[in-house]
Amino acid sequence: DGKSYPAYHDIESSTRGWANDDDGYTLYVARAQSDPFAKPTRCRVIVKGDTAKFPTVSYQNRIRTVALSDFLNRMFYDCCRTMGADVGYAKGGGWGGPKGGDIDIAKPTQHVVEQSAVRVLQ
C-alpha cells in the first residue's frame, strides 16, 4: 500500500486481533518492525480447541500439556525448515536490498521442556 515502515505499528494489538472464524484462529501482532533492520515482528496465533481437535487425553495433566506443546513446536519448526520459510532474503543487498521474509520459532532441543513458544491452555 506504499506506506512507510512506522505505519506497521497501526496493526499492533495484544487485545484486538484479526479473527478468521472460518478456520478458527485469531492472529495478534504484539510488536511490528519499525524499520527493515529492526528486531523481527512478534506475532501469536490463538487456535480454538474445537478447531485444533486434540484428544482430551493429550492435555489432561501438566506433563501431557508440556509434551503436546513441545510436539507442536517441533512440528512448526520442521514445517518452516521444510518449506524454506526459516530462510530470510539473501544478505548483502545493502540499504536497497530485500530484508526479512523468514518465519521462525524456538529451535527444539533434545529435551522436552516447558517453554513459551507454544502453549496449550485448557
KAFENFEN-V46044 format. One record per pair of residues at least 24 apart in sequence whose ideal C-beta (glycine too) atoms are under 7 Angstrom apart, sorted by sequence separation. I is the first residue (numbers start at 1). J is the second residue. D is the distance in Angstrom with one decimal. If there is no record, write none. Layout:
BEGIN
{{I | J | D} {I | J | D}}
END
This chain:
BEGIN
{{8 | 32 | 3.8} {24 | 48 | 4.5} {80 | 104 | 6.8} {8 | 33 | 6.1} {9 | 34 | 6.9} {80 | 105 | 6.7} {24 | 50 | 6.9} {25 | 51 | 6.6} {24 | 51 | 2.9} {5 | 33 | 6.3} {6 | 34 | 5.7} {23 | 51 | 7.0} {77 | 105 | 5.3} {5 | 34 | 5.9} {76 | 105 | 5.2} {5 | 35 | 4.8} {77 | 107 | 6.4} {5 | 36 | 6.6} {77 | 108 | 5.7} {73 | 105 | 6.2} {73 | 106 | 6.3} {74 | 108 | 4.7} {73 | 108 | 5.9} {70 | 112 | 4.5} {73 | 115 | 6.9} {73 | 117 | 5.1} {67 | 112 | 5.8} {73 | 118 | 4.4} {66 | 112 | 6.6} {72 | 118 | 4.6} {66 | 114 | 4.8} {69 | 118 | 4.5} {69 | 119 | 5.9} {69 | 120 | 5.0} {68 | 120 | 5.1} {65 | 120 | 5.0} {59 | 120 | 5.2} {36 | 99 | 4.2} {59 | 122 | 6.1} {36 | 100 | 6.8}}
END
